[in-house]
Amino acid sequence: MAMFELSHPQPAGLLATAPRLGFVTTLVARVQAWDELRRTRKALSRLSDRELDDIGLCRGDIDTLLR
């Protein structure tokens, strides 16, 4: 026969994990932002100097803009 101790109230489902969800949500958002910057930097690095000049950038601007 199973015994349960009911003297300690247990937090209800989602409310118990809310602080962890906030951390995970923040972590996911930061990883997504980092990945977007990485992809943008990669795409801009693939452009020729003339193409960069057409959009008003030079090669040295890429790292400065994406910080």
HELIX and SHEET records of a PDB file:
HELIX    1   1 GLY A   13  ARG A   46  1                                  34    
HELIX    2   2 ASP A   49  ASP A   54  1                                   6    
HELIX    3   3 ASP A   61  LEU A   65  1                                   5    
END                                                                             
